[in-house]
């Protein structure tokens, strides 16, 4: 337990530091949108590409990882749909609950994988990113279009185009192509991307902390509590069951389960605001998920025998 906490505390300490810096106005408010943009479009894609391009993908149980990860998302989506009559929230709020059930914070996921599982775990997590990003984006957009307070009906082609332009997905796909082609990391460009990618985790985690909204968290009600329990406890439990049923090895199972246990991504707030979801509830979900994950993720790591 001590070893796991020692590995994870720096990750969550960066989130807390980001919150403190934002509250103390140590940096101007205009800094944080730029930091998020830099992370999303530059440093995280560099990290994903460089790791995927040089990874030993041939040794991974790709079918098992894919089945466990996508199966978890599918089951969680079905469960939140079943709970809709019980939750008794507005359609806009329900669209935000759908996002909270399935969208993971990739920044935290990669940091946790790097801290606990090393290079092999980081590779599995990068594969999870490639699988999950397009899947949850499609489900989230459809949920917001159907239940959100808007008159938008996204066409299939425009939806697919937006998903395909996601820089994290593009980086994973390009890295995989370089990997299977035998090119690996190109000289000069490869080391440059590796150095650039090292900035992704600290900047990304600081931005996560800066985006926390404790006022919204104080207004959280029962639906947010259910969302938190579902995302941080039920989702990893489902993933663990699927990994066991599929016979995945320890490292792969741990990476998949920890990825399923991630708090909701801050990008869910942007989508809720743009497509008529309940943005305030979304802010509550993101903040409460992130704070509670500081407790739940070390416990899950222990249960998965990571160390």
Secondary structure, 3 states (H helix, E strand, C coil): CHHHHHHHHHHHHHHHHHHHHHHCCCCCHHHHHHHHHHHHHHHHHHHHHHHHHHCCHHHCCHHHHHHHHHHHHHHHHHHHHHHHHHHCCCHHHHHHHHHHHHCCCHHHHHHHHHHHHHHHHHHHHHHHHHHHHHHHHHHHHHHHHHHCCCCCCCCHHHHHHHHHCCHHHHHHHHHHHHHHCCCCCCCCHHHHHHHHHHHHHHHHHHHHHHCCCHHHHHCCCHHHHHHHHHHHHHHHHHHHHHHHHHCCCHHHHHHHHHHHCCCCCCHHHHHHHHCCCCHHHHHHHHHHHHHHHHHHHHHHHHHCCCC
